[in-house]
Amino acid sequence: MEPTGPEEQRDPFKSEIVLYFIKITRTLFLGFFWMMINVFLGLFLGFAVPEESTPGRMIFFYAFAVITLGAYLYMVWKWWRKKINV
């Protein structure tokens, strides 16, 4: 069945904007989530504070932070290199 009225037709420009907004939201949410995990481990649990931590815990924390940052950047790069298909 063909769309008959303007309210039934889909505007590709608006759907493209929505998909772009979803990309932005997903990127920001995952970035803030990554930061919250690292702040919790580093500051709240004291893994990153030299006075409260041991060298092994600090090495674990900073290695974890760098590896997960690389994974986050790789995921964001994969999300943003894809074209939006409307």
Summary of the structure (lengths in Angstrom):
residues: 86
radius of gyration: 21.0
end to end distance: 20.0
largest distance: 70.6
contacts: 181
relative contact order: 0.13
helix: 70%
strand: 0%
